[in-house]
Amino acid sequence: MTRTTGEKLKQYEEIGRRIRLLRERADLSQEELGKRIGLHSASAVCYIEQGARHLKVIDLIEIAKALRVSVDALLRGERIR
């Protein structure tokens, strides 16, 4: 089954929401997270959290490491409560 563009965008938004939630729980600013994952700007993290920046697998791995969670937590929300 092929996903529509709208469904894909919704997925990126959902992943971004999880990243924001976990970043806030870790008491990190967007700038701090950006530095930890090699993005050096808060605006880049902002785009990720809004779902406007499409992530590669390596991006997800680096974000998960920085937030000390699994990639599954980012993708599917496992163990985020």
Buried (B, 14 or more C-beta within 10 A) or exposed (E): EEEEEEEEBEBBBBBBBBBBBBBEEBEBEBBBBBBBBEBEEBEBBBBBBEBEBEBEEEBBBBBBEBBEBEBEBBBEBEEBE
